[in-house]
């Protein structure tokens, strides 16, 4: 009988997922942060 090798750890098999997840957060987060800041600045004008 031939023993089978154990499967690779999940972190080693999926090492590029962290970089792509960070890019996805930036892709969504940067425009969202810009929009929130613009809304805040325009709302400040109402209270001046």
N, C-alpha and C positions, 0 to 999 in steps of 0.2 A: 504494500500500500504506500501511496505517496501522500505525505502530509501537505495540506494546502497552506499557503502563506496567509497571514491575517490581512484584512483589508486595511488600506492606509487610513490614518486619522482624518477626521472631517476637516480640520484646519488645513492640512496639507493638500487635500484634494480640492478645496475651494478657496485657494489663496487669493485669487483675483476678485472675489466677490466684495471684499472690503473696499477696494479702490473704486469699483463701479458703484457701490452704494454711496460712497462719499461724493462722487460726481453727481449722482442723482439728487442728493440732498442739496448740493450747491445749485444745481439747475433749477430746483424749485425754490430753495430758500432765499437766494439773492433777489430775484424779482419780487418775492413776497415781502422781504424786508424793505425793499425800496417802496413798494406800494403802501405798506403800513406807515413808513416815515412820511411819505407825501400826504397821506390822509391826516396824520397827526399835525403836520405843519399847517394844512388848510383849516383844520378844526381850531387851531390856536388863533387864527385870524377872526374867528367868530367871537372870541372872548376878549379881544383888544378894544 
